Amino acid sequence: MKMKNLKIFVLMTGLLISSAMKSQVSVNVNIGSPPQWGPVGYSETRYYYLPDVEAYYDVHTSMFIYFGDGVWLHRGFLPNRYRDYDLYSGYKVVMTDYHGHEPYIHFKDYKRKYAKGYRGGSQKTIGSHPGKGNSNKKMSSKSPSNNNGNQGNDKNIRNSNDKGNSQGNNKNGKSDHGHGGGKGKKK
């Protein structure tokens, strides 16, 4: 009788572990997927540098990384001053040569090499630009980048905890000043 109970226990444990592993695999498949506005052909790249907004995007965490309040912030949205920034049209510098956790350690070099308005070669986005050839009528007309969940800018309309919004803005809503390139801490 003991041997039968042991076999059942081993079988049940094996099924439980197998089920847990399948769940883990299916959960991890969607984590770290490039955003629809990301450039085609770089599915293994972790970071993009966005010269127009002097920010980074971390594909693995779906977070924007930008300088504010004296530190590098990790947020699911860009600062409010960039709420109308079009992530589909903006150029993305694909950081194929960086594999760490703090892409901003070379910020001064990136800022100099890829100034605001920088356009390298032609880029095609993974997904279609909302509102261009797309019949979805529920989309916001002012900010196409808002239509991609956590990977857009719509959260900062509801979530105005970005204290740097009023600093250095010009009439286009873009920052007039640069940032330091030192290491910062996550907030």
Protein Blocks (a to p, Z undefined) as FASTA:
>chain_A
ZZmmmmmmmmmmmmmmmmmmmmmmmmmmmgopacfkbcehilmbmbdcdfknopaddfkl
opacddeehiacddfbdcfklmmpcfklpccdddfkbcbfblklmmmmmmmmmgghiacd
ddddfbdcehihpabfkbcfklmmlmnojlmmklmmmmccbfklmgopafkopafbdcdf
bdcddZZ
